[in-house]
């Protein structure tokens, strides 16, 4: 009698895994999501529905199946399932991939499309991987391009999670990625070795030709290790010069967790102090973005300035022509 899941997870790992909550009380043994016709994302929600189930059993009004039968039909296509996955998982939980989920799902939906979700097998996933590894021409490229192993693995990770989520919600009985404890589909071997780092002379040339604001961004990126999105989201209230720390808020980080970064160099400290002053030499408000102009307006794009600086640092004169960059080398 009680709450449980049909998986091998224990303790907190069980409470947080994607598998469905089940309940047993007297003669009743049901999936709570199926019985209640609603998604259950936390143990607290499962306990509340379990209380309703016990009341129904005691009152003699219990019905084993209250869920809409069409939700569990095998005719559910992958395209339809993908829409449900986005709405009820990605967007509902406000995941970081929400802004790019359509782009990430595009190759998966293009391949599986209107195929019934329940009919996708391990061989289909393997064929999908083989298709991703084929050379293809994309965008304005004139030569075929082969996806890197890392790019293919990121796509497989999303597909794997979608299938596990489908099992947890009982759309399908099993995932094509596993059979029991056996892994059927493995990631490709990645070559993640760093090829090179920016040399001291390259850094000096880049800083010499970059305009002041871009120069401050380069110094911050090099000396703090922050990602672009993290860096552009930092506000002055997050900068503690006294303690030498920068707070990176969870809503702006890739891991969705708040962390502290050190102000590790003297030049980074000077840059942050300079950025805090407006055109009149007064300190900008605490809520102002660190990377903003003298009017405290946020930096929306710096691609043009960055490309120009990189080309100039390598003695190439950039010319804007027909809305495209044309690099003119000196004679």
C-alpha positions as CSV (number, residue, x, y, z in Angstrom):
1,X,0.0,0.0,0.0
2,X,1.4,3.4,-0.9
3,X,3.2,5.4,-3.6
4,X,5.9,3.8,-5.8
5,X,7.4,3.8,-9.2
6,X,8.2,0.9,-11.6
7,X,11.9,1.7,-11.8
8,X,15.2,0.9,-10.0
9,X,15.7,4.4,-8.6
10,X,15.9,4.9,-4.9
11,X,15.3,7.8,-2.5
12,X,15.5,11.3,-4.0
13,X,16.6,9.9,-7.4
14,X,13.3,8.1,-7.5
15,X,11.3,11.2,-6.6
16,X,13.0,13.2,-9.4
17,X,13.2,10.6,-12.2
18,X,10.9,10.7,-15.2
19,X,9.0,7.5,-14.5
20,X,5.3,7.6,-13.6
21,X,3.9,7.5,-10.1
22,X,1.8,4.4,-9.2
23,X,-0.4,3.9,-6.1
24,X,-1.8,0.8,-4.4
25,X,-4.7,1.1,-1.9
26,X,-6.9,-1.9,-1.0
27,X,-8.1,-3.4,-4.3
28,X,-6.9,-0.4,-6.4
29,X,-3.5,-0.4,-8.2
30,X,-3.2,2.3,-10.8
31,X,-0.9,4.8,-12.5
32,X,-1.8,8.1,-11.0
33,X,-1.2,10.1,-14.2
34,X,-3.6,7.8,-16.1
35,X,-6.2,7.8,-13.3
36,X,-6.2,11.5,-12.8
37,X,-5.7,12.5,-16.5
38,X,-3.0,15.0,-15.6
39,X,0.8,15.4,-15.5
40,X,2.5,14.8,-12.2
41,X,5.9,16.5,-11.9
42,X,6.5,16.3,-8.1
43,X,6.0,13.9,-5.2
44,X,3.7,16.4,-3.5
45,X,1.3,16.4,-6.5
46,X,1.4,12.5,-6.4
47,X,0.6,12.5,-2.7
48,X,-2.4,14.9,-3.2
49,X,-3.8,12.7,-6.0
50,X,-3.2,9.6,-3.9
51,X,-5.3,11.1,-1.2
52,X,-8.1,11.7,-3.8
53,X,-7.8,8.0,-4.9
54,X,-8.1,6.8,-1.3
55,X,-11.2,8.9,-0.7
56,X,-12.7,7.4,-3.9
57,X,-12.0,3.9,-2.8
58,X,-13.5,4.4,0.6
59,X,-16.6,6.0,-0.9
60,X,-17.0,3.2,-3.4
61,X,-16.8,5.6,-6.4
62,X,-13.3,4.4,-7.6
63,X,-13.0,3.8,-11.3
64,X,-9.8,2.2,-12.5
65,X,-9.5,4.3,-15.6
66,X,-10.5,7.9,-15.7
67,X,-7.9,9.1,-18.2
68,X,-8.8,10.0,-21.8
69,X,-8.1,6.9,-23.8
70,X,-7.0,8.9,-26.9
71,X,-3.9,10.2,-25.0
72,X,-2.4,6.7,-24.9
73,X,-3.2,5.7,-28.4
74,X,-0.5,4.1,-30.5
75,X,-1.5,6.4,-33.3
76,X,0.3,9.3,-31.6
77,X,2.9,10.5,-34.1
78,X,6.4,11.7,-33.2
79,X,5.5,15.2,-34.4
80,X,2.5,15.4,-32.1
81,X,4.5,14.0,-29.2
82,X,7.3,16.6,-29.8
83,X,4.7,19.4,-29.4
84,X,3.5,17.9,-26.1
85,X,7.2,17.5,-25.0
86,X,7.9,21.1,-25.7
87,X,4.7,22.4,-24.0
88,X,4.6,20.2,-20.9
89,X,8.3,19.7,-20.2
90,X,10.6,22.3,-21.8
91,X,8.3,25.3,-21.5
92,X,6.5,24.2,-18.4
93,X,9.8,23.8,-16.5
94,X,11.3,26.9,-18.1
95,X,14.4,25.0,-19.2
96,X,17.4,26.8,-20.7
97,X,16.9,25.1,-24.1
98,X,13.5,26.7,-24.4
99,X,14.8,29.4,-26.7
100,X,16.5,26.9,-29.1
101,X,14.3,23.9,-28.8
102,X,12.7,24.3,-32.2
103,X,16.2,24.4,-33.8
104,X,17.4,21.4,-31.8
105,X,14.3,19.3,-32.6
106,X,14.3,20.2,-36.3
107,X,16.5,17.3,-37.6
108,X,14.7,14.8,-35.3
109,X,11.2,15.8,-36.5
110,X,12.3,15.9,-40.1
111,X,13.4,12.3,-39.9
112,X,10.7,10.7,-37.7
113,X,7.9,13.2,-38.5
114,X,4.6,11.4,-38.8
115,X,5.9,8.0,-37.8
116,X,3.9,6.6,-34.9
117,X,5.8,7.1,-31.7
118,X,5.2,3.5,-30.5
119,X,6.7,2.1,-33.6
120,X,10.1,3.7,-33.4
121,X,12.7,0.9,-32.7
122,X,16.4,0.7,-32.0
123,X,17.2,0.1,-35.7
124,X,15.3,3.3,-36.6
125,X,17.5,5.3,-34.2
126,X,20.7,3.7,-35.7
127,X,19.5,4.6,-39.2
128,X,18.9,8.2,-37.9
129,X,22.5,8.4,-36.7
130,X,23.7,7.1,-40.0
131,X,21.7,9.8,-41.8
132,X,23.2,12.5,-39.6
133,X,26.7,11.4,-40.4
134,X,26.1,11.8,-44.2
135,X,27.8,14.9,-45.8
136,X,25.2,17.5,-46.7
137,X,25.0,21.0,-48.0
138,X,23.3,23.5,-45.7
139,X,22.5,27.2,-46.0
140,X,24.7,29.1,-48.4
141,X,27.5,26.5,-48.3
142,X,28.6,25.2,-51.6
143,X,30.6,22.2,-50.3
144,X,29.2,19.3,-48.3
145,X,29.6,19.5,-44.6
146,X,29.8,16.6,-42.1
147,X,28.4,17.1,-38.6
148,X,30.9,16.6,-35.8
149,X,30.4,13.7,-33.4
150,X,29.7,16.2,-30.6
151,X,26.8,17.8,-32.6
152,X,25.3,14.4,-33.3
153,X,25.6,13.4,-29.7
154,X,23.7,16.5,-28.6
155,X,20.9,15.6,-30.9
156,X,20.9,12.0,-29.6
157,X,20.8,13.3,-26.0
158,X,17.5,15.2,-26.7
159,X,16.0,12.2,-28.5
160,X,17.0,9.9,-25.6
161,X,15.5,12.2,-23.0
162,X,12.3,12.5,-25.1
163,X,11.9,8.7,-25.2
164,X,12.6,8.3,-21.5
165,X,10.0,11.0,-20.8
166,X,7.5,9.2,-23.1
167,X,8.1,6.0,-21.1
168,X,7.5,7.9,-17.8
169,X,4.2,9.3,-19.1
170,X,3.3,5.8,-20.5
171,X,3.0,6.9,-24.1
172,X,5.3,3.9,-24.9
173,X,6.3,0.8,-23.0
174,X,10.0,1.0,-23.6
175,X,12.7,3.2,-25.0
176,X,14.6,2.2,-28.1
177,X,17.9,3.2,-26.4
178,X,17.8,0.4,-23.7
179,X,16.7,-3.1,-23.2
180,X,16.6,-3.7,-19.4
181,X,20.0,-2.7,-18.1
182,X,21.6,-3.0,-21.6
183,X,22.5,0.1,-23.5
184,X,21.5,-0.4,-27.2
185,X,22.5,3.0,-28.7
186,X,25.8,4.6,-27.6
187,X,27.2,8.0,-28.2
188,X,29.8,8.6,-30.9
189,X,33.4,9.0,-29.8
190,X,34.2,12.8,-29.5
191,X,37.5,14.5,-30.1
192,X,37.2,17.2,-27.4
193,X,40.9,18.1,-27.2
194,X,41.5,21.8,-27.3
195,X,43.3,22.6,-30.6
196,X,44.9,25.9,-29.5
197,X,44.7,28.8,-27.1
198,X,45.0,32.5,-28.0
199,X,48.7,33.5,-27.9
200,X,49.9,36.5,-25.9
201,X,50.8,38.4,-29.0
202,X,47.4,37.7,-30.6
203,X,45.7,38.9,-27.5
204,X,47.8,42.1,-27.5
205,X,47.0,42.8,-31.2
206,X,43.3,42.2,-30.6
207,X,43.1,44.5,-27.6
208,X,45.1,47.2,-29.4
209,X,42.6,47.5,-32.3
210,X,39.3,46.9,-30.4
211,X,37.2,49.9,-29.4
212,X,36.9,50.5,-25.6
213,X,33.7,48.7,-24.9
214,X,34.6,45.6,-27.0
215,X,38.1,45.7,-25.3
216,X,36.4,45.5,-21.9
217,X,34.3,42.6,-23.0
218,X,37.4,40.7,-24.3
219,X,39.2,41.3,-21.0
220,X,36.2,40.1,-19.0
221,X,35.8,37.0,-21.1
222,X,39.5,36.1,-21.0
223,X,40.0,36.8,-17.3
224,X,36.7,35.4,-15.9
225,X,35.9,32.5,-18.2
226,X,32.2,33.6,-18.4
227,X,30.1,32.6,-21.4
228,X,28.7,35.3,-23.7
229,X,25.1,35.0,-22.3
230,X,26.3,35.0,-18.7
231,X,28.6,38.0,-19.3
232,X,25.9,40.1,-21.0
233,X,23.4,39.4,-18.2
234,X,25.6,40.5,-15.3
235,X,24.4,43.6,-13.4
236,X,26.4,45.9,-11.1
237,X,24.6,44.5,-8.1
238,X,26.1,41.2,-9.0
239,X,29.7,42.6,-8.8
240,X,31.3,42.7,-5.4
241,X,34.6,44.5,-5.8
242,X,35.3,44.3,-2.0
243,X,35.2,40.5,-2.0
244,X,36.5,40.2,-5.5
245,X,33.5,38.1,-6.7
246,X,30.9,38.1,-9.5
247,X,27.6,36.4,-8.9
248,X,26.2,34.6,-11.9
249,X,22.4,34.2,-11.5
250,X,20.9,30.8,-12.2
251,X,18.4,32.1,-14.7
252,X,21.4,33.2,-16.9
253,X,23.7,30.2,-16.6
254,X,23.8,27.1,-18.7
255,X,23.4,24.8,-15.7
256,X,20.5,27.0,-14.3
257,X,22.4,27.2,-11.0
258,X,23.8,30.3,-9.3
259,X,27.5,30.4,-8.9
260,X,30.3,32.8,-8.0
261,X,33.2,33.8,-10.2
262,X,36.4,35.4,-9.0
263,X,37.7,38.8,-10.1
264,X,41.0,37.2,-10.6
265,X,43.1,39.9,-12.2
266,X,43.9,43.6,-11.6
267,X,43.0,44.6,-15.2
268,X,39.5,42.9,-14.8
269,X,38.9,45.0,-11.7
270,X,39.9,48.1,-13.5
271,X,37.6,47.3,-16.4
272,X,34.7,46.7,-14.0
273,X,35.3,50.0,-12.2
274,X,35.5,51.8,-15.6
275,X,32.3,50.3,-16.8
276,X,30.5,51.4,-13.7
277,X,30.9,55.1,-14.7
278,X,28.4,56.9,-17.0
279,X,29.1,59.8,-19.4
280,X,29.0,62.3,-16.5
281,X,31.5,60.2,-14.4
282,X,28.7,59.1,-12.0
283,X,28.2,55.5,-11.0
284,X,25.5,53.7,-12.9
285,X,22.6,52.3,-10.8
286,X,22.9,48.8,-9.2
287,X,20.3,47.3,-11.6
288,X,22.2,48.5,-14.7
289,X,23.8,45.9,-16.9
290,X,27.6,45.9,-16.7
291,X,27.9,45.8,-20.4
292,X,25.9,48.9,-21.4
293,X,26.8,52.1,-23.2
294,X,27.3,55.5,-21.4
295,X,23.5,56.0,-21.4
296,X,23.1,52.6,-19.5
297,X,21.5,51.0,-22.6
298,X,22.2,47.3,-22.9
299,X,24.6,45.9,-25.6
300,X,22.4,44.1,-28.0
301,X,25.0,43.1,-30.6
302,X,28.7,43.4,-31.1
303,X,29.3,41.0,-34.0
304,X,30.3,43.7,-36.4
305,X,32.8,45.3,-34.0
306,X,34.2,41.8,-33.2
307,X,34.7,40.8,-36.8
308,X,36.3,44.1,-37.6
309,X,38.7,43.8,-34.7
310,X,39.7,40.3,-35.5
311,X,40.4,41.2,-39.2
312,X,42.4,44.3,-38.2
313,X,44.4,42.3,-35.6
314,X,45.5,40.1,-38.5
315,X,46.4,43.0,-40.8
316,X,43.3,42.6,-42.9
317,X,41.2,45.7,-43.9
318,X,37.5,44.9,-43.7
319,X,35.1,46.5,-46.1
320,X,31.3,46.4,-45.8
321,X,30.1,45.6,-49.3
322,X,26.6,44.3,-50.5
323,X,25.7,43.5,-46.8
324,X,28.6,41.0,-46.6
325,X,32.0,41.2,-45.1
326,X,34.7,41.3,-47.7
327,X,38.3,41.0,-46.4
328,X,40.8,43.0,-48.5
329,X,44.4,42.2,-47.8
330,X,46.9,45.0,-48.1
331,X,49.0,45.0,-51.3
